[in-house]
Amino acid sequence: MNRSEFLVLVDELLEQEPGAFQGPEQLADNGWDSLGVVGFIALAEEHFGVAIPPQKFLEVKTVNDLVGLVQDKLSA
Amino acid sequence: MTLSVWSKINFRPDMPSPLDLTGRTILITGASSGLGKFACSYLSRLGARIAATGRDEARLAETMSELSGEGHSSFVRDLTPVDDLPSWLRTVVQTTGPLHGLVHSAGLVLTAPLKILTAEKLREVQTINVDAAVMLAKGFRQKGVAAQPASMVFMSSVAGMRGEPALAAYSATKGALIALSRSLGRELARENIRVNCISAGFVRTAMSEKMIAQMPPDSLDKLVSAHPLGLGTAEDVANAMAFLLSDASRWITGSNLVVDGGYTS
């Protein structure tokens, strides 16, 4: 899965149109909440088989920050 | 592992332990990990012959190596497809003899907000947690499969009784097991088969320890404080299984035994 495909999953998680997120968007402006965290953890586990600890989300502010959590799993 | 609760009770010499399972054959699904694995070992120490069922051959062998006593057997199989579970149980009893008990401990946990829940995931959880339970019951009641009397135990969860966000699919399946126990308890009473379920709270197992290790300290504190008696252990749940499988519960069917340290109180 590449970055663009992953961003579509984030679009779906935050109920945006596919292609809406490019990276710099602020999560706080886009309905990010505790259920978003739970949903993101579930997506990462399903697609990459990784369990992201909840404390990793304490510093997450933007869509790019989310991408950073799975960066090493994304193809070029 | 010790039988810490029951080993401390001094039964009179003429009074056997009410949880004695000597001579009983108990089939346990989900036996290759977690509660199912622990239950196999624990129930074998109460005298039961175990028929351990799981998907992973290597881990199932590990379960078998931890059993006490003799006469145990193991069966490697995925519970899906569920259609042939009744005929599979007929082949199982050719090896084990009639079953005195069945514990459906296999189950899938799904944490997913509705936004990302798919019909495919929902079906997957429903199939293992509920459909397999129904088809195991269908197979269990066949002539020659269940001994007389016999007892079935379904592993439900407090999630089936109390709502939590992102657990809709999982909760629905666990609630279904509570309803299933009630219905089958009535239907199978005439066949001398009791059916009950256990709604367990948060239990410390190898799997949940990983989850605990990843929790922020305040979340862990909240989780612990939600259980007035603290978090449970696999032994706490295995004790409830032993009770529902033994003659000590012979007048109990269709019930939901809540083992949650007070979480739902």
Chai-1 contact restraints between the chains, C-beta under 6 A:
chainA,res_idxA,chainB,res_idxB,connection_type,confidence,min_distance_angstrom,max_distance_angstrom,comment,restraint_id
A,L13,B,I116,contact,1.0,0.0,6.0,A-B,restraint_1
A,L35,B,P113,contact,1.0,0.0,6.0,A-B,restraint_2
A,L35,B,P165,contact,1.0,0.0,6.0,A-B,restraint_3
A,V38,B,A166,contact,1.0,0.0,6.0,A-B,restraint_4
A,G39,B,P113,contact,1.0,0.0,6.0,A-B,restraint_5
A,G39,B,K115,contact,1.0,0.0,6.0,A-B,restraint_6
A,G39,B,I116,contact,1.0,0.0,6.0,A-B,restraint_7
A,A42,B,T111,contact,1.0,0.0,6.0,A-B,restraint_8
A,A42,B,A112,contact,1.0,0.0,6.0,A-B,restraint_9
A,P53,B,Q214,contact,1.0,0.0,6.0,A-B,restraint_10
A,P54,B,P216,contact,1.0,0.0,6.0,A-B,restraint_11
A,Q55,B,P216,contact,1.0,0.0,6.0,A-B,restraint_12
